[in-house]
Amino acid sequence: MNMKKLIPVTIVTGFLGSGKTTLLRGLIERRQTRRLAILINEFGEISIDSTLVRDGAVGDDEVRIHDFADGLIAYGEDEQFVPTMLAIAARRANVDHVLIETSGLALPSAVMEQLQGAALADDFILDATIAVVDTPLLLSDQFEHAAGVNPVAAMFERQLESADVVVLNKVDELDDEQLLLAETRVRLRAPNVRFLELARRAQLDIRLALGLRLHQPTRTEHEHAYTLLPAMPGPQTGVLASQSRLNGHAHSGLGAHSHGLATHKHFHEQDPGWQSFVLRSDAPQSSATLAAALREAAMAEPILRSKGFAQTGEGQGALLVQGVRARIDIKADAARPAGKRSELVFIGYHVSRSKVAALLTELTGSSWR
Ligand SMILES: Nc1nc2c(ncn2[C@@H]2O[C@H](COP(=O)(O)OP(=O)(O)OP(=O)(O)O)[C@@H](O)[C@H]2O)c(=O)[nH]1
């Protein structure tokens, strides 16, 4: 019998733009002495999230970040994931916790299955799966199936199905009634949720995110399978009681369950309607003009997410661009070297690259290709 200490793994999932990267950055800042290994999987050919997380990270020995840009993490056909995890296991004396951010278009169940597969189950234990929710978006009925199957709603539901912890994020401007409605909607879709937390700017107490130990390995001779612990371990209870959360509504049914492991794929593999592309411009951009152009483009085309870096001209600083649908946020980014080329990633459902390029070109008065 293998007596190695299992390394805990927390999976952070959530729809496009819900706040996963912001949550990770916060956890890094508040990690105290914990040494973290972080895997980031993005949908899109250039990686923005890992750059942002890296900006907040420190020494390599304390926080080490592994990128999987444009890749699939943790699928049978993926060639990077298992070797990366095994390399982390090989330096286990220097790793206290592994965090995996899945892409906004991936299902956490795929990662969960890999963790309990033969290659990894002797080294890792799933700690918890955390789903971050864009609460205003949830309330906006975008996640409802109004007419037929809504692919956005379907993905959101399947991400929530595996969640142990749901973080209702972006709650800054919501009142109690809206929060209760959001909670009801989450509970309908997240049968396994153990903790429902409110977050502003995706900030979560690290004790609520790491070391929850909501799963335990059950080992038989030939297979490994996780089962959910029937209740929270004692020492956590006091900590959790101090968390801000929905008044008196934080806990849910604690019935044991096993996770559905049949849902392996990135949604975009099953449904080619999901698209991602990069547009670039070598002309200097103005923050206000670009923001207005992106807003307009997001209203004209089904863009669900835009992000990247824009350049404002020689000797001027770079901008960090973050768009979730028509909500566009552009701010100076001191960490980014000034340069010439602006580069933005767009993700959407049946979104047209040429139409978005034409709109941006027209609205910014500079060529985007
Ligand atoms: N107003 C508001 N904005 C937030 C909050 N949390 C995150 N954001 C913003 O939402 C945008 C997306 O946040 P990210 O953390 O990049 O989201 P993500 O889930 O990693 O995005 P993808 O990886 O692209 O799916 C950024 O502009 C954040 O600053 C919040 O609580 N309130």
The ligand as an SDF file (V2000), in Angstrom:
LIG
                    3D

 32 34  0  0  0  0  0  0  0  0999 V2000
  -18.0110   44.4230  -10.8290 N   0  0  0  0  0  0  0  0  0  0  0  0
  -17.3090   43.3230  -10.5400 C   0  0  0  0  0  0  0  0  0  0  0  0
  -16.4140   42.8630  -11.4390 N   0  0  0  0  0  0  0  0  0  0  0  0
  -15.7110   41.7580  -11.1380 C   0  0  0  0  0  0  0  0  0  0  0  0
  -15.8730   41.0690   -9.9080 C   0  0  0  0  0  0  0  0  0  0  0  0
  -15.0540   39.9960   -9.9090 N   0  0  0  0  0  0  0  0  0  0  0  0
  -14.3990   40.0130  -11.0870 C   0  0  0  0  0  0  0  0  0  0  0  0
  -14.7780   41.0780  -11.8290 N   0  0  0  0  0  0  0  0  0  0  0  0
  -14.3140   41.4630  -13.1790 C   0  0  0  0  0  0  0  0  0  0  0  0
  -14.8040   40.5360  -14.1340 O   0  0  0  0  0  0  0  0  0  0  0  0
  -13.8840   40.3940  -15.2010 C   0  0  0  0  0  0  0  0  0  0  0  0
  -13.5320   38.9310  -15.4180 C   0  0  0  0  0  0  0  0  0  0  0  0
  -12.8200   38.4410  -14.2920 O   0  0  0  0  0  0  0  0  0  0  0  0
  -11.8110   37.2020  -14.4150 P   0  0  0  0  0  0  0  0  0  0  0  0
  -11.3340   36.9070  -13.0510 O   0  0  0  0  0  0  0  0  0  0  0  0
  -10.8040   37.4620  -15.4700 O   0  0  0  0  0  0  0  0  0  0  0  0
  -12.8110   36.0620  -14.9270 O   0  0  0  0  0  0  0  0  0  0  0  0
  -12.4690   34.5590  -15.4070 P   0  0  0  0  0  0  0  0  0  0  0  0
  -13.5440   33.7050  -14.8950 O   0  0  0  0  0  0  0  0  0  0  0  0
  -11.0800   34.1920  -15.0390 O   0  0  0  0  0  0  0  0  0  0  0  0
  -12.5780   34.7230  -16.9870 O   0  0  0  0  0  0  0  0  0  0  0  0
  -12.2510   33.6080  -18.1320 P   0  0  0  0  0  0  0  0  0  0  0  0
  -11.0140   32.8910  -17.7040 O   0  0  0  0  0  0  0  0  0  0  0  0
  -12.0740   34.4180  -19.3590 O   0  0  0  0  0  0  0  0  0  0  0  0
  -13.4310   32.7180  -18.2090 O   0  0  0  0  0  0  0  0  0  0  0  0
  -12.6740   41.2420  -14.8210 C   0  0  0  0  0  0  0  0  0  0  0  0
  -12.8070   42.4960  -15.4340 O   0  0  0  0  0  0  0  0  0  0  0  0
  -12.8120   41.3800  -13.3150 C   0  0  0  0  0  0  0  0  0  0  0  0
  -12.1880   42.5390  -12.8230 O   0  0  0  0  0  0  0  0  0  0  0  0
  -16.8430   41.6010   -8.9620 C   0  0  0  0  0  0  0  0  0  0  0  0
  -17.0790   41.0680   -7.8720 O   0  0  0  0  0  0  0  0  0  0  0  0
  -17.5040   42.7250   -9.3400 N   0  0  0  0  0  0  0  0  0  0  0  0
  1  2  1  0
  2  3  2  0
  2 32  1  0
  3  4  1  0
  4  5  2  0
  4  8  1  0
  5  6  1  0
  5 30  1  0
  6  7  2  0
  7  8  1  0
  8  9  1  0
  9 10  1  0
  9 28  1  0
 10 11  1  0
 11 12  1  0
 11 26  1  0
 12 13  1  0
 13 14  1  0
 14 15  2  0
 14 16  1  0
 14 17  1  0
 17 18  1  0
 18 19  2  0
 18 20  1  0
 18 21  1  0
 21 22  1  0
 22 23  2  0
 22 24  1  0
 22 25  1  0
 26 27  1  0
 26 28  1  0
 28 29  1  0
 30 31  2  0
 30 32  1  0
M  END
$$$$
